[in-house]
Structure formats: structure tokens, C-alpha cells
Amino acid sequence: MHSSAEQGSPYDVIIIGAGFAGLYGVHKAASAGLTVLGLEAGENVGGTWFWNRYPGARCDVESVDYSYSFDEDLQQSWTWTERYATQPEILAYINHVADRFDLRRHYRFEQRVSAARFDDATATWTVSTEGGDEYRSRFVVFATGCLSAPIKPNIPGVETFAGEEIFTARWPEEGASMEGKRVGVIGTGSSGIQVSPIIARQAEALTVFQRSPNFSVPIPNRPWTDEEQHTIRATYRQRREKSYYAPAATPHASIQTKALELSAQEREAAMEDRWNQGGVLFNKVFPDQNSDITANELVRDFAVAKIRAKVENQSVADDLIPTDHPIGTKRICTDSGYYEMFNRPNVSLVNLRREPIEEVTPTGIRTADKFIELDTLVYATGFDAMTGALLRIDIHGTRDTRLGDTWADGPVTYLGFGIPGFPNMFSINSVGTPSVMANMAVHSEQQIEWVIDLIEHCRANGLSRAQAREEAAIKWTDHLMEVAEGTLFVKANSWYLGSNVEGKKRVFMPYIGGFGNYRRYCDEERENGYPNFELS
């Protein structure tokens, strides 16, 4: 059994997770002269890109933006091969960063954290793992990811299936052949939409089981040209500066004119341009499309016409077009040939709202209308988002307060970092931050820098505890909802609200007022000496 007691004193900081945020946290803490330990459940670095190895997995933010900006040499020396990198290339990049800055030496891998407990008397945390190891630290940083706790659907007979069963979020490292197999994919969120066209090209038959259709925009991926690579490198600093206070932490913004202030021709041209740029950029054609239903419906009608033009059978198109939410209020997916896939003779769609699954059997799935024989079942069923990974750990704060009980009526944080009753504990990219609404690479850097600055402030001033004030956290959490209420986002049953998890309290979890505005709040808190934290 490992124990940090062996070394006589606790670490300054333990960082849990080895994705973009965790790795940078370890680097930043070590560079600040703090003693740091990284703990990671996987056997190597990568975070979400270590686990999500399914074919077709790629980021919906351009690779030159979805990368670290803290080191100019790193930025200038790494070459991204395409506009939107796939999982293997992103994972290779993260491994390169870990090697370049020698970060693995600070980590213990295959250490899934099961509990964390704060000791009031010594103002230290004890972090326990499933393997029975314990580590102590003054501060603990949870960089556990906002989309890292996979959900298995609660379907009768789901445990009885005798064929191959695969989660997109835990795809086998050695891969999985679908050649000549009868495959079922349950789920049509981002991973289901990305993996299905690839399976369709290999499988004898593919059945897609869809509960809720999502809007998806083609991702016009291609290699960067030499000329583009040169321009990116020459203007990288300006590109980053444009991103640091931008609404989504990327250099792209909506056009400045509201949808209805343009002529029909100008609107059409703007939407066509953004559709061709591809992916999530289509979510910000007009500045008012996520707050004004009339503007939103213009964008929706454009997308619907695009879908109908791709799908030959219009009754299938009817089933693929969402009618339950304004476009963009559930995250717009990105795809390579998803809608066209339904024109293939070996692909069929089951609309679960009309034809629900009655049971999974050892040999397939029985719906209300028919029995579908399957060799392989792929679960693309999403995550317990934002809070799931944190609440799966048994966390006890001051006076033995349990985080699960504290958050029973919904999560309450100050700026996402601080949770009242849990001193010296910080959550990264969590509920209360823009999180998934922004470019997570730049977002992670901002989060980590802010937290390490606060830890250094405590160290420099002889302070042993930092805890968010309860009134500040309640005020911030109310502000999240106020900002969300001013948009169309609250009209969708989305994972932003926790609607995909049975029994989860519906609270709008991300800060939707834009990354730049959020960053200014954080800057102000730091510049004013952390007035909304109890420091002692």
C-alpha cells in the first residue's frame, strides 16, 4: 500500500486526472515549486482522449485552437495534420506534451480515486483509491472531466445479451471489427453520430436506435496546406489573444448583425457560409439565434432543408429531424456522412419514441413492433455530465459533510472552483464554469492558472485554508440560472440540465454568459485578493 505518510509530510497538491486540465495542472504546480502528485484511473495520460477511442472520434474545435497555448515553442513545433484532429492524433499530442515536460514522473497511473476526506484539525485531504492506497495533501484539485462518467441505459434484459457489447466511451484499445456483423447502435448523440457511418461501411446490417434526434452539421475536414501552416504559426499569438476573452475561447465569432436586420438573401448567404465552415460554428451564425426564437427558427429551417436534401426517404428524414428543442440548445453534433448513411440498403433507423425497446435478449433487441437479431451492441448513451465524475467519488468536507448530500438539490459553486464546506478543494471545468460551451484547451489553462495562483497566494501569506463563501456560491449559482433563463437553452431537455440522468435534479449547469465574461469575473476575484473566499 502506498501512503504519502511515508514521506513524512503531505503533498502541497494532489491533482486527479491526466487529461488537458490535469496534465497542465501538474506542470503548473511543479513549475511553481509545489510538491505535486497526479492520480489517474487510466494506464496513461490523455483523459477523455485516452478512453474515447471509438472509430471516427474527433474534436469539433479546430486542432490549432484545441491545443495548449502556455508554451510558444510547443505551439510552434507541433504540426497538426488536419483542421479537426481525430482521437489518435490528439492522444499523440497529449503524450508528446507529457514527454516534453516530463510530467509522467509526477503521476501514479491505474489509481481510480474512490474517496477524499478533509481533516479539520490538520487542514489536509486524504485521497483514497479503489486499490486501497491513501495519499495526503494540503490542496486537492479534481480535473476529472465533465464528460467522463458513462451511462448504461436501464433497459430490461440488458445484462442478458450474449453477443459483443461495447461502449463508445470505453472502446477496446485493440479495436473491434464490425465486418459482416449485425450491429445495433443505441444513442444518437455526438459519439453515435460519429461512429455509425464507419460501422455502416463494414457491417452486414446496422440498426440505429434513436430516442431523441439531434441536429448535426457536416465537418469539412481536410489537411492544412503548407501555406496555412505557415500563416497559423506566424499569427498564432494574435489568434490566441483573440481567443482568450472570446465567448467560446476560439477566434471565431457570430456576425454582428441580428438575423432579422438582414435581408433574406444576406441571411441565406451567412448561413450557407457557416454551414460550409462546418461543425459547431453553425451554432453562432447570428448573435441572437440562441436568445430569439424567430432568429432560431430561421437557422433551424435552413438546417432542416439541408437534412432533407441528404436523405432520400422523407419519412426517415422526418424521424431524423428534431422537433423537441430549438436548434443549438442541445450541443450541435458534427459528422462525416451521417444523414447520407441512411440511404444505404444495410442501414435502418428505429424511432424509439414510436417503437420503444421492450427488452434486450441474448440474441438481440425486441421492440414494440419487431425482433432485431444482433451480433454486436454499441452503447453511445452519453454521460452523467458535469457533476457525474465528481459525485461518483465519496467526498467529505469540513465537519464530515458529504458532497453528494450538499448537492442533493443541485450543485452550488462559486465560479465553479470553490464549494462551500470543502476547503482547499477545487473542481476544474466543472458546473458553474463555461466548460463544454468553450474550447476546453484554453478553458483548462485558465482554470488551472487561477487555482494555482490562489494556492501560491495562500503559501505566500501563510494561509492554510481557502474556502468559497456560502453567500457568494449561492449568488453565483443563481446568476448561472438567470443568464440561462435569458436564452433558449432552458427549453431543451439536455445534458446541460442533467435531463439525461434519471433522478438528477434539473439545474442549468454551465455558465452560458460567454468565456470572456466568465474570465473577467475570475480576474476580478483574483485582483481584489479573493474577497469571496474565506482565507485563514
C-alpha positions as CSV (number, residue, x, y, z in Angstrom):
1,M,0.0,0.0,0.0
2,H,1.2,3.5,-0.9
3,S,0.9,6.2,1.6
4,S,2.2,9.8,1.5
5,A,2.7,9.4,5.2
6,E,5.9,7.5,4.2
7,Q,7.4,10.8,3.1
8,G,6.6,12.4,6.4
9,S,4.6,15.3,5.1
10,P,1.6,15.7,2.8
11,Y,2.0,16.9,-0.8
12,D,1.2,20.5,-1.4
13,V,-1.4,19.5,-4.0
14,I,-2.9,16.3,-5.5
15,I,-4.3,16.6,-9.0
16,I,-6.8,13.9,-10.0
17,G,-6.9,13.3,-13.8
18,A,-4.4,13.3,-16.7
19,G,-6.4,15.0,-19.5
20,F,-5.8,18.5,-20.8
21,A,-6.5,20.1,-17.4
22,G,-4.8,17.6,-15.1
23,L,-1.6,17.5,-17.1
24,Y,-1.3,21.2,-17.2
25,G,-2.1,21.4,-13.5
26,V,0.8,19.1,-12.7
27,H,3.1,21.1,-14.9
28,K,2.0,24.4,-13.5
29,A,2.2,23.2,-9.9
30,A,5.7,21.7,-10.4
31,S,6.9,24.9,-12.1
32,A,5.7,26.9,-9.1
33,G,7.8,24.8,-6.8
34,L,4.9,22.9,-5.2
35,T,5.2,19.2,-4.4
36,V,2.6,17.6,-6.6
37,L,1.1,14.2,-7.1
38,G,-1.1,13.3,-10.1
39,L,-3.5,10.4,-9.8
40,E,-5.1,8.8,-12.9
41,A,-7.6,5.9,-13.4
42,G,-6.2,5.0,-16.8
43,E,-2.9,3.4,-17.5
44,N,-1.6,6.5,-19.3
45,V,-2.3,10.2,-20.0
46,G,-5.0,11.5,-22.3
47,G,-8.2,11.9,-20.2
48,T,-11.2,11.8,-22.5
49,W,-8.9,11.1,-25.5
50,F,-7.5,8.0,-23.7
51,W,-10.9,6.5,-23.1
52,N,-12.9,7.6,-26.2
53,R,-11.1,5.5,-28.9
54,Y,-14.1,4.7,-31.0
55,P,-13.7,5.0,-34.8
56,G,-14.5,8.5,-36.0
57,A,-13.9,10.2,-32.6
58,R,-12.6,13.7,-33.3
59,C,-12.8,17.1,-31.8
60,D,-15.3,19.7,-33.0
61,V,-12.9,22.6,-32.4
62,E,-10.2,23.2,-34.9
63,S,-7.0,21.5,-33.8
64,V,-4.9,24.6,-33.9
65,D,-7.2,26.1,-31.2
66,Y,-7.8,22.9,-29.3
67,S,-4.2,22.7,-28.0
68,Y,-2.1,24.3,-25.3
69,S,-1.0,27.9,-25.6
70,F,1.2,28.2,-22.5
71,D,4.5,27.4,-24.3
72,E,5.4,29.2,-27.5
73,D,8.0,26.6,-28.6
74,L,5.4,23.8,-28.2
75,Q,2.9,25.7,-30.2
76,Q,5.4,26.5,-33.0
77,S,7.0,23.0,-33.2
78,W,3.9,20.7,-33.2
79,T,2.2,20.2,-36.6
80,W,-1.5,19.3,-36.8
81,T,-2.2,17.3,-39.9
82,E,-5.9,18.3,-40.4
83,R,-8.3,21.0,-39.4
84,Y,-10.2,18.8,-37.0
85,A,-7.9,16.2,-35.5
86,T,-9.1,12.6,-34.7
87,Q,-8.6,10.9,-31.4
88,P,-5.3,9.2,-32.3
89,E,-3.6,12.5,-33.3
90,I,-5.0,14.3,-30.2
91,L,-3.7,11.5,-27.9
92,A,-0.3,11.6,-29.7
93,Y,-0.2,15.3,-29.0
94,I,-1.0,14.8,-25.3
95,N,1.6,12.1,-25.0
96,H,4.1,14.4,-26.7
97,V,3.4,17.2,-24.1
98,A,3.8,14.7,-21.2
99,D,7.2,13.6,-22.6
100,R,8.4,17.1,-23.5
101,F,7.7,18.4,-19.9
102,D,8.5,15.1,-18.2
103,L,5.1,15.0,-16.5
104,R,4.6,11.2,-16.1
105,R,7.1,11.2,-13.2
106,H,4.6,13.1,-11.1
107,Y,1.8,10.6,-11.8
108,R,0.6,7.3,-10.4
109,F,-1.5,5.5,-13.1
110,E,-4.3,2.9,-12.7
111,Q,-5.3,4.7,-9.5
112,R,-9.0,5.2,-9.6
113,V,-9.9,7.6,-6.8
114,S,-12.8,6.4,-4.6
115,A,-12.9,8.8,-1.7
116,A,-11.4,12.1,-0.4
117,R,-11.8,13.3,3.1
118,F,-10.8,16.6,4.7
119,D,-9.3,16.7,8.2
120,D,-10.3,19.8,10.0
121,A,-7.6,19.5,12.6
122,T,-4.7,19.4,10.2
123,A,-6.3,21.2,7.2
124,T,-5.3,18.4,4.9
125,W,-7.0,16.0,2.5
126,T,-6.7,12.2,2.5
127,V,-7.4,10.8,-1.0
128,S,-8.1,7.1,-1.2
129,T,-8.1,4.8,-4.3
130,E,-10.1,1.7,-5.2
131,G,-6.8,-0.3,-4.7
132,G,-6.6,0.7,-1.1
133,D,-3.8,3.3,-1.4
134,E,-4.0,6.6,0.5
135,Y,-2.3,9.9,-0.2
136,R,-2.3,13.2,1.8
137,S,-2.2,16.8,0.6
138,R,-2.9,20.3,1.6
139,F,-4.9,21.0,-1.5
140,V,-6.8,18.7,-3.9
141,V,-7.8,19.6,-7.5
142,F,-10.4,17.5,-9.3
143,A,-9.6,17.6,-13.0
144,T,-11.9,14.6,-13.5
145,G,-13.6,15.8,-16.7
146,C,-17.1,16.9,-17.5
147,L,-17.9,14.1,-19.9
148,S,-16.2,11.1,-18.3
149,A,-18.9,9.2,-16.3
150,P,-20.6,6.9,-18.9
151,I,-24.2,5.8,-18.5
152,K,-25.5,2.3,-19.3
153,P,-29.2,2.5,-20.2
154,N,-31.7,1.0,-17.8
155,I,-33.4,-1.5,-20.3
156,P,-35.0,-4.8,-19.3
157,G,-32.7,-7.7,-20.1
158,V,-29.7,-5.5,-20.8
159,E,-27.4,-7.9,-18.8
160,T,-28.5,-11.0,-20.8
161,F,-27.1,-10.0,-24.2
162,A,-24.7,-12.8,-25.2
163,G,-23.0,-11.0,-28.2
164,E,-20.3,-8.4,-28.1
165,E,-21.2,-5.3,-26.1
166,I,-19.1,-2.1,-26.5
167,F,-19.4,1.4,-25.0
168,T,-18.2,4.2,-27.3
169,A,-16.7,5.7,-24.1
170,R,-14.7,2.6,-23.4
171,W,-13.8,1.3,-26.9
172,P,-11.3,-1.6,-26.8
173,E,-7.7,-0.4,-27.4
174,E,-7.1,-3.3,-29.8
175,G,-10.2,-2.1,-31.8
176,A,-13.3,-4.0,-32.7
177,S,-14.2,-5.4,-36.2
178,M,-17.7,-5.0,-37.4
179,E,-17.0,-6.8,-40.7
180,G,-20.1,-8.9,-41.7
181,K,-21.8,-8.4,-38.4
182,R,-25.4,-7.4,-37.4
183,V,-24.8,-4.3,-35.3
184,G,-27.1,-2.2,-33.1
185,V,-26.1,1.3,-32.0
186,I,-28.1,2.8,-29.1
187,G,-27.8,6.5,-29.0
188,T,-27.6,9.4,-31.5
189,G,-25.5,12.0,-29.6
190,S,-22.1,13.0,-30.7
191,S,-20.4,9.6,-30.4
192,G,-23.3,7.7,-32.0
193,I,-23.4,10.1,-34.9
194,Q,-19.6,9.9,-35.4
195,V,-19.2,6.1,-35.2
196,S,-22.3,4.9,-37.1
197,P,-21.2,5.8,-40.7
198,I,-17.9,3.9,-40.1
199,I,-19.8,0.9,-38.8
200,A,-22.2,1.1,-41.7
201,R,-19.4,0.7,-44.2
202,Q,-18.2,-2.6,-42.5
203,A,-21.3,-4.2,-41.1
204,E,-23.7,-6.6,-42.8
205,A,-26.5,-4.7,-41.2
206,L,-26.7,-1.6,-38.9
207,T,-29.7,-0.7,-36.8
208,V,-29.6,2.8,-35.2
209,F,-31.9,3.0,-32.1
210,Q,-32.8,6.7,-31.7
211,R,-34.7,8.1,-28.8
212,S,-34.0,11.8,-29.4
213,P,-32.7,13.1,-32.8
214,N,-30.0,15.7,-32.7
215,F,-29.0,18.3,-35.3
216,S,-25.7,17.5,-36.9
217,V,-23.6,19.6,-39.2
218,P,-21.0,18.1,-41.6
219,I,-17.4,18.7,-40.5
220,P,-15.5,19.8,-43.6
221,N,-12.3,18.2,-42.6
222,R,-9.1,18.4,-44.7
223,P,-5.4,18.6,-44.2
224,W,-3.9,22.0,-43.6
225,T,-1.9,23.3,-46.6
226,D,1.7,24.3,-46.1
227,E,0.7,27.9,-46.7
228,E,-2.0,27.7,-44.0
229,Q,0.5,26.1,-41.6
230,H,2.9,29.0,-42.2
231,T,0.2,31.6,-41.6
232,I,-1.0,29.8,-38.4
233,R,2.5,29.8,-37.0
234,A,3.1,33.4,-38.0
235,T,-0.1,34.7,-36.4
236,Y,-0.5,32.2,-33.5
237,R,0.0,34.8,-30.8
238,Q,-2.8,37.1,-32.3
239,R,-5.1,34.1,-32.8
240,R,-4.7,33.2,-29.1
241,E,-5.1,36.7,-27.9
242,K,-8.4,36.9,-29.9
243,S,-9.5,33.6,-28.1
244,Y,-8.5,34.4,-24.5
245,Y,-11.6,36.6,-23.9
246,A,-13.8,35.4,-26.7
247,P,-17.3,33.9,-26.0
248,A,-16.2,30.3,-26.9
249,A,-12.4,30.7,-26.4
250,T,-11.8,30.4,-30.1
251,P,-11.1,33.2,-32.7
252,H,-14.5,32.7,-34.3
253,A,-17.5,34.9,-33.5
254,S,-21.0,35.5,-34.8
255,I,-21.6,38.2,-37.4
256,Q,-22.5,41.4,-35.6
257,T,-26.0,41.9,-37.2
258,K,-29.1,40.3,-35.8
259,A,-30.8,37.8,-38.1
260,L,-34.0,39.9,-38.8
261,E,-32.0,43.0,-39.5
262,L,-30.6,41.3,-42.6
263,S,-32.3,40.7,-45.9
264,A,-33.4,37.2,-46.7
265,Q,-30.6,36.9,-49.2
266,E,-28.0,38.1,-46.7
267,R,-29.2,35.7,-44.1
268,E,-29.1,32.8,-46.5
269,A,-25.5,33.7,-47.5
270,A,-24.4,33.9,-43.9
271,M,-26.0,30.5,-43.0
272,E,-24.5,28.9,-46.1
273,D,-21.1,30.3,-45.2
274,R,-21.3,28.9,-41.7
275,W,-22.7,25.6,-42.8
276,N,-19.7,25.2,-45.2
277,Q,-17.3,26.2,-42.4
278,G,-18.9,23.3,-40.6
279,G,-19.5,21.9,-37.2
280,V,-20.4,23.8,-34.1
281,L,-19.6,27.1,-35.8
282,F,-23.1,26.8,-37.2
283,N,-24.4,27.5,-33.7
284,K,-23.3,31.1,-33.9
285,V,-24.3,32.4,-37.3
286,F,-26.3,35.3,-35.7
287,P,-25.8,37.0,-32.3
288,D,-29.4,36.4,-31.4
289,Q,-30.1,32.8,-32.6
290,N,-29.8,31.3,-29.1
291,S,-32.0,34.0,-27.5
292,D,-34.7,34.9,-30.1
293,I,-37.0,32.1,-31.2
294,T,-37.7,33.8,-34.6
295,A,-34.0,34.0,-35.4
296,N,-33.5,30.4,-34.2
297,E,-36.3,29.1,-36.4
298,L,-34.7,30.7,-39.5
299,V,-31.5,28.8,-38.7
300,R,-33.5,25.6,-37.9
301,D,-35.4,25.8,-41.2
302,F,-32.1,26.1,-43.1
303,A,-30.7,23.0,-41.3
304,V,-33.9,21.0,-41.9
305,A,-33.7,21.7,-45.7
306,K,-30.1,20.5,-45.7
307,I,-31.0,17.3,-43.9
308,R,-34.0,16.7,-46.2
309,A,-31.7,17.1,-49.3
310,K,-29.4,14.4,-48.0
311,V,-31.9,11.8,-47.0
312,E,-33.8,10.0,-49.9
313,N,-36.6,8.6,-47.8
314,Q,-38.5,11.6,-46.4
315,S,-40.3,9.6,-43.7
316,V,-36.8,8.6,-42.4
317,A,-35.9,12.3,-42.7
318,D,-38.9,13.1,-40.6
319,D,-37.6,10.9,-37.8
320,L,-34.1,12.3,-38.0
321,I,-35.3,16.0,-37.6
322,P,-35.6,17.2,-34.0
323,T,-38.9,18.8,-33.1
324,D,-38.4,19.0,-29.3
325,H,-35.8,21.7,-29.0
326,P,-34.6,24.9,-30.7
327,I,-31.5,24.3,-32.8
328,G,-28.3,24.6,-30.8
329,T,-29.9,24.3,-27.4
330,K,-28.6,20.7,-27.3
331,R,-25.0,20.7,-28.5
332,I,-24.9,20.6,-32.3
333,C,-23.1,17.4,-33.4
334,T,-20.6,17.1,-36.2
335,D,-20.5,14.3,-38.7
336,S,-19.0,12.8,-41.8
337,G,-21.8,11.3,-43.8
338,Y,-24.3,10.6,-41.0
339,Y,-27.5,11.6,-42.8
340,E,-26.3,10.1,-46.2
341,M,-25.7,6.8,-44.3
342,F,-29.5,6.2,-44.1
343,N,-29.6,5.9,-47.9
344,R,-27.6,2.6,-47.6
345,P,-29.6,-0.6,-48.0
346,N,-27.9,-2.1,-44.9
347,V,-28.9,0.7,-42.5
348,S,-32.2,1.1,-40.7
349,L,-33.5,3.5,-38.1
350,V,-35.7,2.7,-35.2
351,N,-37.5,5.6,-33.7
352,L,-37.8,4.7,-30.0
353,R,-40.4,7.3,-29.3
354,R,-42.8,5.5,-31.6
355,E,-41.4,2.0,-31.2
356,P,-39.8,1.6,-27.8
357,I,-37.4,-1.2,-26.8
358,E,-39.3,-3.8,-24.8
359,E,-36.3,-5.9,-23.9
360,V,-32.7,-6.9,-24.7
361,T,-32.4,-10.7,-25.2
362,P,-29.3,-12.9,-25.5
363,T,-29.6,-12.6,-29.3
364,G,-30.9,-9.1,-30.0
365,I,-33.5,-6.4,-29.2
366,R,-37.2,-6.8,-29.1
367,T,-39.1,-3.5,-29.8
368,A,-42.8,-2.9,-29.6
369,D,-43.1,-3.9,-33.3
370,K,-40.4,-6.5,-34.1
371,F,-37.4,-8.5,-33.1
372,I,-33.9,-7.5,-34.4
373,E,-31.1,-10.1,-34.3
374,L,-27.8,-8.6,-33.3
375,D,-24.2,-9.9,-33.0
376,T,-22.8,-6.6,-31.5
377,L,-24.5,-3.9,-29.4
378,V,-22.8,-0.5,-29.2
379,Y,-23.8,1.9,-26.4
380,A,-23.4,5.5,-27.4
381,T,-25.6,6.5,-24.5
382,G,-23.7,9.5,-23.1
383,F,-22.5,10.6,-19.8
384,D,-23.6,11.8,-16.4
385,A,-22.3,15.2,-17.4
386,M,-20.6,18.0,-15.4
387,T,-21.1,16.5,-11.9
388,G,-21.1,12.8,-12.6
389,A,-17.4,12.0,-12.3
390,L,-17.1,14.1,-9.1
391,L,-20.2,12.6,-7.4
392,R,-19.0,9.1,-8.1
393,I,-16.2,9.8,-5.6
394,D,-17.2,9.8,-1.9
395,I,-16.0,13.3,-0.9
396,H,-16.3,14.5,2.7
397,G,-15.5,18.1,3.6
398,T,-15.4,20.0,6.8
399,R,-17.4,18.5,9.8
400,D,-17.7,15.3,7.7
401,T,-20.1,17.0,5.2
402,R,-20.7,14.7,2.2
403,L,-20.7,16.4,-1.3
404,G,-23.5,14.1,-2.5
405,D,-25.7,15.4,0.3
406,T,-24.6,19.0,-0.1
407,W,-25.6,18.9,-3.8
408,A,-28.8,16.8,-3.4
409,D,-30.8,19.8,-4.6
410,G,-28.4,20.7,-7.3
411,P,-24.8,21.8,-7.4
412,V,-23.7,25.1,-5.8
413,T,-20.3,26.5,-6.5
414,Y,-18.5,29.9,-6.6
415,L,-17.1,30.4,-10.1
416,G,-17.1,26.6,-10.5
417,F,-13.9,26.3,-8.5
418,G,-15.0,26.6,-4.9
419,I,-17.6,24.6,-3.0
420,P,-18.7,25.9,0.5
421,G,-17.9,23.4,3.2
422,F,-15.0,21.9,1.2
423,P,-11.9,23.9,1.9
424,N,-8.7,23.6,-0.2
425,M,-10.6,21.6,-2.8
426,F,-11.1,22.9,-6.4
427,S,-13.1,21.5,-9.2
428,I,-11.9,22.2,-12.8
429,N,-14.0,22.8,-15.9
430,S,-17.0,21.9,-13.7
431,V,-20.5,23.1,-13.1
432,G,-20.5,26.8,-12.8
433,T,-17.9,27.4,-15.5
434,P,-18.5,27.8,-19.3
435,S,-16.9,24.3,-19.5
436,V,-18.3,22.5,-22.6
437,M,-19.6,25.8,-24.0
438,A,-16.0,26.8,-24.7
439,N,-12.8,25.5,-26.2
440,M,-11.7,23.1,-23.4
441,A,-7.9,23.5,-24.0
442,V,-7.9,27.3,-23.4
443,H,-10.6,26.9,-20.7
444,S,-8.4,24.3,-18.9
445,E,-5.4,26.6,-18.9
446,Q,-7.5,29.5,-17.5
447,Q,-8.9,27.2,-14.7
448,I,-5.6,25.8,-13.7
449,E,-3.7,29.1,-13.7
450,W,-6.4,30.6,-11.5
451,V,-6.3,27.8,-8.9
452,I,-2.5,27.5,-8.8
453,D,-2.4,31.3,-8.3
454,L,-4.7,31.0,-5.3
455,I,-2.6,28.2,-3.8
456,E,0.5,30.3,-4.3
457,H,-1.3,33.3,-2.7
458,C,-2.1,31.1,0.4
459,R,1.5,29.8,0.6
460,A,3.0,33.3,0.3
461,N,0.7,34.6,3.0
462,G,1.0,31.7,5.5
463,L,-2.7,30.7,4.9
464,S,-3.6,27.1,5.4
465,R,-7.2,27.1,4.1
466,A,-9.2,28.6,1.3
467,Q,-13.0,28.0,1.1
468,A,-15.7,29.7,-1.0
469,R,-18.1,31.8,1.0
470,E,-21.6,30.3,1.0
471,E,-23.4,33.5,0.1
472,A,-21.1,34.0,-2.9
473,A,-21.7,30.5,-4.1
474,I,-25.5,30.9,-3.8
475,K,-25.3,34.2,-5.6
476,W,-23.1,32.8,-8.4
477,T,-25.4,29.7,-8.8
478,D,-28.5,32.0,-9.1
479,H,-26.6,34.1,-11.6
480,L,-26.0,30.9,-13.8
481,M,-29.7,30.3,-13.9
482,E,-30.6,34.0,-14.6
483,V,-28.2,34.1,-17.5
484,A,-29.6,30.7,-18.9
485,E,-33.2,32.0,-18.5
486,G,-32.4,34.8,-20.9
487,T,-31.6,32.2,-23.6
488,L,-33.4,29.4,-25.4
489,F,-31.2,26.7,-23.8
490,V,-33.6,26.1,-20.9
491,K,-36.2,25.0,-23.4
492,A,-34.3,21.8,-24.2
493,N,-34.1,18.6,-22.2
494,S,-30.4,18.4,-22.5
495,W,-27.4,17.1,-20.5
496,Y,-26.6,20.7,-19.8
497,L,-29.6,20.4,-17.3
498,G,-28.9,16.8,-16.3
499,S,-32.1,15.7,-18.1
500,N,-30.4,12.5,-19.5
501,V,-29.9,11.1,-16.0
502,E,-32.8,9.5,-14.1
503,G,-33.5,11.2,-10.8
504,K,-30.9,14.0,-11.4
505,K,-32.1,17.5,-10.3
506,R,-32.7,19.8,-13.3
507,V,-30.3,22.7,-12.9
508,F,-28.6,24.5,-15.8
509,M,-25.0,23.6,-15.0
510,P,-22.7,25.6,-17.3
511,Y,-22.2,29.4,-17.2
512,I,-23.6,30.5,-20.6
513,G,-22.7,34.1,-20.5
514,G,-19.5,33.6,-22.5
515,F,-16.0,32.5,-21.7
516,G,-14.7,36.1,-21.9
517,N,-17.2,37.4,-19.4
518,Y,-16.6,34.5,-17.1
519,R,-12.8,35.0,-17.3
520,R,-13.3,38.7,-16.3
521,Y,-15.2,37.6,-13.1
522,C,-12.3,35.3,-12.2
523,D,-9.7,38.1,-12.9
524,E,-11.6,40.5,-10.7
525,E,-11.8,38.0,-7.8
526,R,-8.0,37.4,-8.0
527,E,-7.1,41.1,-8.4
528,N,-9.3,42.0,-5.4
529,G,-7.5,39.5,-3.2
530,Y,-10.2,36.7,-3.3
531,P,-12.9,38.5,-1.2
532,N,-15.4,35.7,-1.9
533,F,-13.2,33.1,-0.3
534,E,-12.6,32.6,3.4
535,L,-8.8,32.6,3.8
536,S,-7.3,31.7,7.1
